[in-house]
Amino acid sequence: METQTMSSQPTNEPIEIVIQPTPNPNALKFILNRDVITEGKVSFKAPQDCKDIPLAAALFDLRGVDQIHFFQNVITISKFSFEDWDSLEPAVQTCIESFFEDHDPNIKVFNPEAERRAHLSPEMQRIEEILDRKIRPGLQGDGGDLAVKDFKDNILIVKYQGACGTCPSSTTGTLEAIRSILRDEFHQEIEVYLAPEV
């Protein structure tokens, strides 16, 4: 399902939250009728990453929250596997309802990506364009993303980010889909591998 921004909604409307699963059993999407972030996306991996954003900081105070991802009108929560959604899901919803009225969606995110892409080879720019068009929207909608780490001799090394990093399907089905799309649109012999965890 596509995630739609709702920025035209009047701000005096009550907060509405629709909860959807993601391919990662340890991640849920909380879809709001208001913008969570007006431009770009941001992932928080630790409380210190969001100390100036009260909503995100409050979510990290909940037992079991591992990562938080803001994208358009969606908050994706990734949890540690030891925590059960039965207790965490209502706690997250209550937290969002309590803190969202004072939340400022105009979050300024430092993005070194534009600078990096300006210096890529034509081949790499083409790969990034294909990933932007065919792969990243789905991953971002589920609270994740994909970073290209290296490309040499027709071997592409990628790394999952956000909720995708702990998703079981990311190492099988999703990786195969990336390989298939790049073989169709870029080069029929390209190979795609995950970067090793460090």
Phi and psi restraints in degrees (value plus and minus 20) as a CYANA .aco file:
   2 GLU   PHI     -98.6   -58.6
   2 GLU   PSI     123.4   163.4
   3 THR   PHI    -112.6   -72.6
   3 THR   PSI     106.7   146.7
   4 GLN   PHI    -128.7   -88.7
   4 GLN   PSI     118.0   158.0
   5 THR   PHI     -95.3   -55.3
   5 THR   PSI     132.4   172.4
   6 MET   PHI    -146.3  -106.3
   6 MET   PSI      15.7    55.7
   7 SER   PHI     -85.7   -45.7
   7 SER   PSI     -38.0     2.0
   8 SER   PHI    -101.0   -61.0
   8 SER   PSI     -25.5    14.5
   9 GLN   PHI     -87.9   -47.9
   9 GLN   PSI     118.6   158.6
  10 PRO   PHI     -81.7   -41.7
  10 PRO   PSI     120.3   160.3
  11 THR   PHI     -93.5   -53.5
  11 THR   PSI     -32.8     7.2
  12 ASN   PHI    -108.3   -68.3
  12 ASN   PSI     -18.4    21.6
  13 GLU   PHI     -92.5   -52.5
  13 GLU   PSI     125.2   165.2
  14 PRO   PHI     -80.2   -40.2
  14 PRO   PSI     128.8   168.8
  15 ILE   PHI     -87.1   -47.1
  15 ILE   PSI     109.2   149.2
  16 GLU   PHI    -137.2   -97.2
  16 GLU   PSI     115.9   155.9
  17 ILE   PHI    -148.2  -108.2
  17 ILE   PSI     105.1   145.1
  18 VAL   PHI    -130.2   -90.2
  18 VAL   PSI     109.4   149.4
  19 ILE   PHI    -124.2   -84.2
  19 ILE   PSI     108.2   148.2
  20 GLN   PHI    -148.5  -108.5
  20 GLN   PSI     125.4   165.4
  21 PRO   PHI     -93.9   -53.9
  21 PRO   PSI     146.2   186.2
  22 THR   PHI    -144.4  -104.4
  22 THR   PSI     151.1   191.1
  23 PRO   PHI     -80.4   -40.4
  23 PRO   PSI     -39.7     0.3
  24 ASN   PHI    -111.3   -71.3
  24 ASN   PSI      96.5   136.5
  25 PRO   PHI     -82.1   -42.1
  25 PRO   PSI     -36.4     3.6
  26 ASN   PHI    -118.4   -78.4
  26 ASN   PSI      -2.5    37.5
  27 ALA   PHI    -159.0  -119.0
  27 ALA   PSI     116.4   156.4
  28 LEU   PHI    -146.8  -106.8
  28 LEU   PSI     127.2   167.2
  29 LYS   PHI    -119.3   -79.3
  29 LYS   PSI     110.6   150.6
  30 PHE   PHI    -130.0   -90.0
  30 PHE   PSI      84.5   124.5
  31 ILE   PHI    -116.9   -76.9
  31 ILE   PSI     103.5   143.5
  32 LEU   PHI    -124.9   -84.9
  32 LEU   PSI     143.7   183.7
  33 ASN   PHI    -113.1   -73.1
  33 ASN   PSI       1.4    41.4
  34 ARG   PHI    -159.3  -119.3
  34 ARG   PSI     139.5   179.5
  35 ASP   PHI     -89.2   -49.2
  35 ASP   PSI     114.3   154.3
  36 VAL   PHI    -109.8   -69.8
  36 VAL   PSI     -58.7   -18.7
  37 ILE   PHI    -163.9  -123.9
  37 ILE   PSI     110.3   150.3
  38 THR   PHI    -101.4   -61.4
  38 THR   PSI     -41.8    -1.8
  39 GLU   PHI    -166.5  -126.5
  39 GLU   PSI     110.7   150.7
  40 GLY   PHI      57.2    97.2
  40 GLY   PSI    -174.5  -134.5
  41 LYS   PHI    -170.6  -130.6
  41 LYS   PSI     141.5   181.5
  42 VAL   PHI    -172.4  -132.4
  42 VAL   PSI     120.0   160.0
  43 SER   PHI    -135.7   -95.7
  43 SER   PSI     118.9   158.9
  44 PHE   PHI    -134.7   -94.7
  44 PHE   PSI     102.5   142.5
  45 LYS   PHI    -122.7   -82.7
  45 LYS   PSI     -30.0    10.0
  46 ALA   PHI    -176.1  -136.1
  46 ALA   PSI     135.5   175.5
  47 PRO   PHI     -75.5   -35.5
  47 PRO   PSI     -55.0   -15.0
  48 GLN   PHI     -87.2   -47.2
  48 GLN   PSI     -37.9     2.1
  49 ASP   PHI     -91.6   -51.6
  49 ASP   PSI     -39.1     0.9
  50 CYS   PHI    -154.7  -114.7
  50 CYS   PSI      10.6    50.6
  51 LYS   PHI     -83.4   -43.4
  51 LYS   PSI     -40.6    -0.6
  52 ASP   PHI    -115.4   -75.4
  52 ASP   PSI     -12.8    27.2
  53 ILE   PHI    -142.6  -102.6
  53 ILE   PSI      74.2   114.2
  54 PRO   PHI     -75.1   -35.1
  54 PRO   PSI     -57.6   -17.6
  55 LEU   PHI     -81.4   -41.4
  55 LEU   PSI     -69.2   -29.2
  56 ALA   PHI     -85.6   -45.6
  56 ALA   PSI     -60.5   -20.5
  57 ALA   PHI     -81.9   -41.9
  57 ALA   PSI     -59.6   -19.6
  58 ALA   PHI     -87.1   -47.1
  58 ALA   PSI     -57.3   -17.3
  59 LEU   PHI     -84.5   -44.5
  59 LEU   PSI     -57.6   -17.6
  60 PHE   PHI     -87.2   -47.2
  60 PHE   PSI     -41.6    -1.6
  61 ASP   PHI     -91.7   -51.7
  61 ASP   PSI     -35.5     4.5
  62 LEU   PHI     -96.8   -56.8
  62 LEU   PSI     114.9   154.9
  63 ARG   PHI     -83.0   -43.0
  63 ARG   PSI     106.4   146.4
  64 GLY   PHI      82.8   122.8
  64 GLY   PSI     -31.5     8.5
  65 VAL   PHI     -93.5   -53.5
  65 VAL   PSI     106.1   146.1
  66 ASP   PHI    -120.9   -80.9
  66 ASP   PSI     -71.3   -31.3
  67 GLN   PHI    -160.9  -120.9
  67 GLN   PSI     136.9   176.9
  68 ILE   PHI    -152.0  -112.0
  68 ILE   PSI     115.6   155.6
  69 HIS   PHI    -150.2  -110.2
  69 HIS   PSI     105.7   145.7
  70 PHE   PHI    -123.9   -83.9
  70 PHE   PSI     109.0   149.0
  71 PHE   PHI    -173.2  -133.2
  71 PHE   PSI      99.1   139.1
  72 GLN   PHI      34.3    74.3
  72 GLN   PSI    -137.8   -97.8
  73 ASN   PHI    -127.3   -87.3
  73 ASN   PSI       9.6    49.6
  74 VAL   PHI    -144.7  -104.7
  74 VAL   PSI     116.1   156.1
  75 ILE   PHI    -132.5   -92.5
  75 ILE   PSI      97.9   137.9
  76 THR   PHI    -122.4   -82.4
  76 THR   PSI     105.2   145.2
  77 ILE   PHI    -126.6   -86.6
  77 ILE   PSI     105.3   145.3
  78 SER   PHI    -125.2   -85.2
  78 SER   PSI     113.0   153.0
  79 LYS   PHI    -133.6   -93.6
  79 LYS   PSI     141.0   181.0
  80 PHE   PHI     -92.1   -52.1
  80 PHE   PSI     127.4   167.4
  81 SER   PHI     -84.9   -44.9
  81 SER   PSI     -41.9    -1.9
  82 PHE   PHI     -92.8   -52.8
  82 PHE   PSI     -39.3     0.7
  83 GLU   PHI    -111.1   -71.1
  83 GLU   PSI     122.9   162.9
  84 ASP   PHI    -115.5   -75.5
  84 ASP   PSI     118.9   158.9
  85 TRP   PHI     -84.6   -44.6
  85 TRP   PSI     -45.2    -5.2
  86 ASP   PHI     -77.5   -37.5
  86 ASP   PSI     -55.2   -15.2
  87 SER   PHI    -116.2   -76.2
  87 SER   PSI     -54.3   -14.3
  88 LEU   PHI     -95.5   -55.5
  88 LEU   PSI     -60.1   -20.1
  89 GLU   PHI     -77.1   -37.1
  89 GLU   PSI     -71.0   -31.0
  90 PRO   PHI     -85.6   -45.6
  90 PRO   PSI     -51.1   -11.1
  91 ALA   PHI     -86.4   -46.4
  91 ALA   PSI     -60.5   -20.5
  92 VAL   PHI     -83.8   -43.8
  92 VAL   PSI     -64.9   -24.9
  93 GLN   PHI     -81.1   -41.1
  93 GLN   PSI     -65.2   -25.2
  94 THR   PHI     -82.1   -42.1
  94 THR   PSI     -60.9   -20.9
  95 CYS   PHI     -83.2   -43.2
  95 CYS   PSI     -64.5   -24.5
  96 ILE   PHI     -82.0   -42.0
  96 ILE   PSI     -65.6   -25.6
  97 GLU   PHI     -81.5   -41.5
  97 GLU   PSI     -56.2   -16.2
  98 SER   PHI     -93.9   -53.9
  98 SER   PSI     -55.8   -15.8
  99 PHE   PHI    -123.1   -83.1
  99 PHE   PSI     -31.9     8.1
 100 PHE   PHI     -92.7   -52.7
 100 PHE   PSI     -50.4   -10.4
 101 GLU   PHI     -77.5   -37.5
 101 GLU   PSI     -51.9   -11.9
 102 ASP   PHI    -118.3   -78.3
 102 ASP   PSI     -13.2    26.8
 103 HIS   PHI    -100.1   -60.1
 103 HIS   PSI     113.2   153.2
 104 ASP   PHI    -121.6   -81.6
 104 ASP   PSI      92.7   132.7
 105 PRO   PHI     -96.0   -56.0
 105 PRO   PSI     -26.1    13.9
 106 ASN   PHI    -103.5   -63.5
 106 ASN   PSI      43.0    83.0
 107 ILE   PHI    -102.8   -62.8
 107 ILE   PSI     107.9   147.9
 108 LYS   PHI    -112.1   -72.1
 108 LYS   PSI      97.0   137.0
 109 VAL   PHI    -131.8   -91.8
 109 VAL   PSI     106.2   146.2
 110 PHE   PHI     -89.8   -49.8
 110 PHE   PSI     106.3   146.3
 111 ASN   PHI    -147.1  -107.1
 111 ASN   PSI      78.6   118.6
 112 PRO   PHI     -96.7   -56.7
 112 PRO   PSI     -22.9    17.1
 113 GLU   PHI     -83.5   -43.5
 113 GLU   PSI     -60.0   -20.0
 114 ALA   PHI     -81.6   -41.6
 114 ALA   PSI     -61.5   -21.5
 115 GLU   PHI     -85.4   -45.4
 115 GLU   PSI     -62.3   -22.3
 116 ARG   PHI     -82.6   -42.6
 116 ARG   PSI     -64.1   -24.1
 117 ARG   PHI     -88.9   -48.9
 117 ARG   PSI     -47.8    -7.8
 118 ALA   PHI     -84.4   -44.4
 118 ALA   PSI     -40.4    -0.4
 119 HIS   PHI    -130.4   -90.4
 119 HIS   PSI      -6.3    33.7
 120 LEU   PHI    -101.0   -61.0
 120 LEU   PSI     135.8   175.8
 121 SER   PHI     -87.6   -47.6
 121 SER   PSI     140.2   180.2
 122 PRO   PHI     -76.3   -36.3
 122 PRO   PSI     -58.0   -18.0
 123 GLU   PHI     -81.0   -41.0
 123 GLU   PSI     -66.7   -26.7
 124 MET   PHI     -87.0   -47.0
 124 MET   PSI     -57.4   -17.4
 125 GLN   PHI     -83.0   -43.0
 125 GLN   PSI     -57.7   -17.7
 126 ARG   PHI     -85.4   -45.4
 126 ARG   PSI     -63.7   -23.7
 127 ILE   PHI     -80.8   -40.8
 127 ILE   PSI     -65.8   -25.8
 128 GLU   PHI     -82.1   -42.1
 128 GLU   PSI     -58.2   -18.2
 129 GLU   PHI     -84.0   -44.0
 129 GLU   PSI     -62.0   -22.0
 130 ILE   PHI     -84.6   -44.6
 130 ILE   PSI     -64.6   -24.6
 131 LEU   PHI     -83.1   -43.1
 131 LEU   PSI     -60.1   -20.1
 132 ASP   PHI     -80.8   -40.8
 132 ASP   PSI     -58.0   -18.0
 133 ARG   PHI    -104.2   -64.2
 133 ARG   PSI     -59.1   -19.1
 134 LYS   PHI    -128.3   -88.3
 134 LYS   PSI     -45.5    -5.5
 135 ILE   PHI    -133.4   -93.4
 135 ILE   PSI     -71.4   -31.4
 136 ARG   PHI     -83.4   -43.4
 136 ARG   PSI     -57.6   -17.6
 137 PRO   PHI     -75.8   -35.8
 137 PRO   PSI     -61.6   -21.6
 138 GLY   PHI     -87.2   -47.2
 138 GLY   PSI     -62.2   -22.2
 139 LEU   PHI     -85.6   -45.6
 139 LEU   PSI     -63.8   -23.8
 140 GLN   PHI     -85.5   -45.5
 140 GLN   PSI     -55.1   -15.1
 141 GLY   PHI     -85.6   -45.6
 141 GLY   PSI     -42.2    -2.2
 142 ASP   PHI    -122.4   -82.4
 142 ASP   PSI      -5.3    34.7
 143 GLY   PHI      65.0   105.0
 143 GLY   PSI       1.9    41.9
 144 GLY   PHI    -152.7  -112.7
 144 GLY   PSI    -189.7  -149.7
 145 ASP   PHI    -187.4  -147.4
 145 ASP   PSI    -198.6  -158.6
 146 LEU   PHI    -159.4  -119.4
 146 LEU   PSI     108.6   148.6
 147 ALA   PHI    -133.4   -93.4
 147 ALA   PSI     116.3   156.3
 148 VAL   PHI    -107.9   -67.9
 148 VAL   PSI     103.8   143.8
 149 LYS   PHI    -118.1   -78.1
 149 LYS   PSI     -53.5   -13.5
 150 ASP   PHI    -185.2  -145.2
 150 ASP   PSI     132.0   172.0
 151 PHE   PHI    -166.7  -126.7
 151 PHE   PSI     100.3   140.3
 152 LYS   PHI    -177.9  -137.9
 152 LYS   PSI     117.2   157.2
 153 ASP   PHI      33.0    73.0
 153 ASP   PSI      21.3    61.3
 154 ASN   PHI      46.2    86.2
 154 ASN   PSI       1.5    41.5
 155 ILE   PHI    -135.6   -95.6
 155 ILE   PSI     101.0   141.0
 156 LEU   PHI    -125.7   -85.7
 156 LEU   PSI     108.6   148.6
 157 ILE   PHI    -128.2   -88.2
 157 ILE   PSI     105.2   145.2
 158 VAL   PHI    -145.0  -105.0
 158 VAL   PSI     143.0   183.0
 159 LYS   PHI    -157.5  -117.5
 159 LYS   PSI     109.8   149.8
 160 TYR   PHI     -97.8   -57.8
 160 TYR   PSI     130.4   170.4
 161 GLN   PHI    -147.7  -107.7
 161 GLN   PSI     139.7   179.7
 162 GLY   PHI      42.9    82.9
 162 GLY   PSI    -161.4  -121.4
 163 ALA   PHI     -82.3   -42.3
 163 ALA   PSI     -45.7    -5.7
 164 CYS   PHI     -86.9   -46.9
 164 CYS   PSI     -45.3    -5.3
 165 GLY   PHI     -85.5   -45.5
 165 GLY   PSI     -46.0    -6.0
 166 THR   PHI    -133.9   -93.9
 166 THR   PSI      -5.4    34.6
 167 CYS   PHI    -107.1   -67.1
 167 CYS   PSI     106.6   146.6
 168 PRO   PHI     -77.8   -37.8
 168 PRO   PSI     -56.9   -16.9
 169 SER   PHI     -94.2   -54.2
 169 SER   PSI     -33.8     6.2
 170 SER   PHI     -87.5   -47.5
 170 SER   PSI     -46.1    -6.1
 171 THR   PHI    -109.0   -69.0
 171 THR   PSI     -28.1    11.9
 172 THR   PHI    -142.8  -102.8
 172 THR   PSI    -104.9   -64.9
 173 GLY   PHI     -81.0   -41.0
 173 GLY   PSI     -65.2   -25.2
 174 THR   PHI     -86.2   -46.2
 174 THR   PSI     -62.1   -22.1
 175 LEU   PHI     -83.8   -43.8
 175 LEU   PSI     -59.4   -19.4
 176 GLU   PHI     -86.0   -46.0
 176 GLU   PSI     -57.5   -17.5
 177 ALA   PHI     -84.3   -44.3
 177 ALA   PSI     -61.4   -21.4
 178 ILE   PHI     -81.6   -41.6
 178 ILE   PSI     -66.3   -26.3
 179 ARG   PHI     -80.5   -40.5
 179 ARG   PSI     -64.7   -24.7
 180 SER   PHI     -84.0   -44.0
 180 SER   PSI     -64.1   -24.1
 181 ILE   PHI     -85.1   -45.1
 181 ILE   PSI     -62.3   -22.3
 182 LEU   PHI     -89.0   -49.0
 182 LEU   PSI     -51.9   -11.9
 183 ARG   PHI     -89.2   -49.2
 183 ARG   PSI     -54.3   -14.3
 184 ASP   PHI     -92.3   -52.3
 184 ASP   PSI     -59.2   -19.2
 185 GLU   PHI    -128.4   -88.4
 185 GLU   PSI     -34.1     5.9
 186 PHE   PHI    -141.2  -101.2
 186 PHE   PSI     -84.1   -44.1
 187 HIS   PHI    -175.2  -135.2
 187 HIS   PSI     112.4   152.4
 188 GLN   PHI     -89.7   -49.7
 188 GLN   PSI     -31.9     8.1
 189 GLU   PHI    -133.2   -93.2
 189 GLU   PSI      -7.4    32.6
 190 ILE   PHI     -87.0   -47.0
 190 ILE   PSI     122.3   162.3
 191 GLU   PHI    -134.6   -94.6
 191 GLU   PSI     126.5   166.5
 192 VAL   PHI    -147.2  -107.2
 192 VAL   PSI     107.7   147.7
 193 TYR   PHI    -151.5  -111.5
 193 TYR   PSI     135.3   175.3
 194 LEU   PHI    -103.5   -63.5
 194 LEU   PSI     120.1   160.1
 195 ALA   PHI     -86.2   -46.2
 195 ALA   PSI     121.5   161.5
 196 PRO   PHI     -86.2   -46.2
 196 PRO   PSI     125.1   165.1
 197 GLU   PHI     -90.3   -50.3
 197 GLU   PSI     121.0   161.0
